[in-house]
Amino acid sequence: NEEDLTDEVKGSNYTDEKEGNEEVVEGTEKEKPKEGRKNKCEIAETLDSQEESEVVPEPDKAQLKSQFQLFSKFGDKSADGSSIKLSQSDKWFKQARVIEPKGVSTTDTGIAFRKVSKKAPKLSFVDWNKYLDEIATTKKMDVNTIKTKLVECGEPGSMKVDKSAALDCLILTVTAPIKI
């Protein structure tokens, strides 16, 4: 309750959000917050963490395994699709936008891969799922969010392109002055 929050900070300046007026309450001491109450910062942090940790249902395991087989064969003609290399998994993660500048990095994936694989060059589907759990735990992410991105990213090499960004890039390329 907004009134309860402003009552907690007596003796200091506060802004009345309903009217936008600043009011100074003098001669009173700052009361300790009652147990169970949260200040505005704590409420905002709680809302932020709830948005980040929305429950995502687990994607279809058969679709994930199918994608796993496709990406584990990608770029390796001798592969049978039963195990995946770190480089193949990283390509998949990049295509699915799991690896991003502000998020999971290739360093994170390398550390988690080595932790699960114990120096083996490839992971089976079962061990690769443990690897996903390790990354999710380390980066404080929901593993189902990662799995959903991996299922929805399409077949290997089929990057989804934002048409407006591609057009902007094309326009910049065509209109940029050429130095000779």
C-alpha positions as CSV (number, residue, x, y, z in Angstrom):
1,N,0.0,0.0,0.0
2,E,1.5,3.3,-1.0
3,E,0.2,5.2,2.1
4,D,1.9,2.6,4.3
5,L,5.2,3.1,2.5
6,T,5.2,6.9,3.0
7,D,4.2,6.5,6.6
8,E,7.5,4.6,7.2
9,V,9.7,7.5,6.2
10,K,8.5,10.3,8.5
11,G,11.0,13.1,9.2
12,S,12.3,13.2,5.6
13,N,11.3,14.6,2.2
14,Y,9.0,12.4,0.1
15,T,7.1,12.9,-3.0
16,D,3.3,12.5,-3.0
17,E,3.0,10.6,-6.3
18,K,-0.7,11.2,-6.6
19,E,-0.3,15.0,-6.8
20,G,3.5,15.4,-7.4
21,N,3.9,17.6,-4.4
22,E,7.0,17.4,-2.2
23,E,6.2,17.6,1.5
24,V,8.5,17.9,4.5
25,V,7.4,16.3,7.7
26,E,9.3,17.9,10.6
27,G,9.8,16.9,14.2
28,T,9.2,13.2,13.8
29,E,11.6,10.4,13.9
30,K,12.1,7.7,11.2
31,E,10.1,4.7,12.2
32,K,11.4,1.2,11.7
33,P,9.5,-0.7,9.0
34,K,7.0,-3.1,10.4
35,E,7.7,-6.7,9.8
36,G,6.3,-8.0,6.5
37,R,6.3,-4.5,4.9
38,K,8.7,-3.7,2.0
39,N,9.9,-0.3,0.9
40,K,9.5,0.9,-2.7
41,C,13.0,-0.4,-3.7
42,E,12.3,-3.8,-2.3
43,I,9.0,-4.0,-4.1
44,A,10.6,-2.9,-7.4
45,E,13.3,-5.6,-7.0
46,T,10.7,-8.2,-6.3
47,L,8.7,-7.3,-9.4
48,D,11.9,-7.3,-11.5
49,S,12.9,-10.7,-10.3
50,Q,9.4,-12.1,-10.9
51,E,9.5,-10.8,-14.5
52,E,12.9,-12.4,-15.1
53,S,11.8,-15.7,-13.5
54,E,8.5,-16.3,-15.2
55,V,7.8,-19.9,-15.4
56,V,8.3,-21.2,-18.9
57,P,6.9,-24.7,-19.7
58,E,9.3,-27.3,-20.7
59,P,9.5,-27.6,-24.5
60,D,8.8,-30.9,-26.3
61,K,11.7,-33.2,-25.6
62,A,11.4,-34.9,-29.0
63,Q,11.8,-31.6,-30.8
64,L,14.8,-30.7,-28.6
65,K,16.4,-34.1,-29.4
66,S,15.6,-33.7,-33.1
67,Q,17.4,-30.3,-33.0
68,F,20.2,-31.8,-31.1
69,Q,20.7,-34.5,-33.8
70,L,20.7,-31.8,-36.6
71,F,23.2,-29.6,-34.9
72,S,25.4,-32.5,-33.8
73,K,25.7,-33.4,-37.5
74,F,26.2,-29.8,-38.7
75,G,29.6,-29.4,-40.2
76,D,30.7,-33.0,-39.4
77,K,30.0,-35.5,-42.2
78,S,31.1,-38.4,-40.1
79,A,28.8,-37.6,-37.1
80,D,25.8,-39.9,-36.4
81,G,23.8,-37.3,-34.3
82,S,24.2,-39.1,-31.0
83,S,26.7,-36.6,-29.5
84,I,27.6,-33.0,-29.9
85,K,30.9,-31.0,-29.8
86,L,31.3,-27.7,-27.9
87,S,31.7,-25.8,-31.2
88,Q,28.5,-27.3,-32.6
89,S,26.6,-26.5,-29.4
90,D,28.0,-22.9,-29.4
91,K,26.8,-22.4,-33.1
92,W,23.4,-23.6,-32.0
93,F,23.4,-21.3,-28.9
94,K,24.4,-18.3,-31.2
95,Q,21.7,-19.1,-33.7
96,A,19.1,-19.4,-30.9
97,R,20.5,-16.1,-29.3
98,V,21.3,-17.9,-26.1
99,I,24.9,-16.6,-26.5
100,E,24.6,-12.8,-26.4
101,P,26.8,-9.9,-25.3
102,K,24.8,-9.4,-22.1
103,G,24.2,-13.0,-21.1
104,V,25.7,-16.4,-21.7
105,S,29.2,-16.2,-23.3
106,T,31.4,-18.8,-25.0
107,T,33.6,-18.8,-21.9
108,D,30.5,-19.8,-19.8
109,T,29.7,-22.6,-22.3
110,G,33.3,-23.8,-22.4
111,I,33.5,-24.0,-18.6
112,A,30.2,-25.8,-18.2
113,F,31.0,-28.2,-21.1
114,R,34.3,-29.2,-19.6
115,K,32.7,-29.6,-16.1
116,V,30.1,-32.0,-17.5
117,S,32.2,-33.8,-20.1
118,K,35.2,-34.3,-17.9
119,K,37.6,-33.7,-20.9
120,A,35.6,-35.7,-23.4
121,P,35.3,-34.0,-26.8
122,K,31.5,-34.7,-27.1
123,L,28.4,-34.9,-25.0
124,S,25.5,-37.3,-25.4
125,F,22.0,-35.9,-25.3
126,V,21.5,-36.9,-21.7
127,D,24.9,-35.3,-20.6
128,W,24.1,-32.3,-22.8
129,N,20.9,-31.7,-20.8
130,K,23.1,-31.7,-17.7
131,Y,25.3,-29.2,-19.4
132,L,22.2,-27.0,-20.0
133,D,21.3,-27.3,-16.3
134,E,24.8,-26.3,-15.4
135,I,24.7,-23.1,-17.6
136,A,21.2,-22.2,-16.3
137,T,22.3,-22.6,-12.7
138,T,25.5,-20.6,-13.2
139,K,23.9,-17.8,-15.1
140,K,20.7,-17.8,-12.9
141,M,18.4,-18.5,-15.9
142,D,15.5,-20.8,-16.3
143,V,16.6,-23.9,-18.2
144,N,13.3,-24.1,-20.0
145,T,13.8,-20.6,-21.4
146,I,17.1,-21.8,-22.9
147,K,15.5,-25.1,-24.2
148,T,12.6,-23.2,-25.8
149,K,15.0,-20.8,-27.6
150,L,17.0,-23.8,-28.9
151,V,13.9,-25.6,-30.1
152,E,12.5,-22.5,-31.9
153,C,15.6,-21.3,-33.6
154,G,15.2,-23.4,-36.8
155,E,17.5,-25.8,-38.5
156,P,21.3,-25.2,-38.5
157,G,22.3,-22.3,-40.7
158,S,18.7,-20.8,-40.9
159,M,19.3,-17.5,-39.1
160,K,16.1,-15.5,-38.7
161,V,16.7,-12.1,-40.1
162,D,15.1,-8.9,-38.9
163,K,14.0,-7.4,-42.3
164,S,14.1,-3.8,-41.1
165,A,17.7,-4.2,-39.7
166,A,18.8,-5.9,-42.9
167,L,17.3,-3.1,-45.0
168,D,19.0,-0.5,-42.8
169,C,22.3,-2.3,-43.3
170,L,21.7,-2.5,-47.1
171,I,20.9,1.2,-47.3
172,L,24.0,2.1,-45.3
173,T,26.1,0.0,-47.7
174,V,24.6,1.5,-50.8
175,T,24.7,5.2,-49.6
176,A,28.1,5.1,-47.9
177,P,30.8,7.1,-49.8
178,I,33.4,5.0,-51.5
179,K,37.0,6.1,-51.1
180,I,39.3,5.4,-54.0
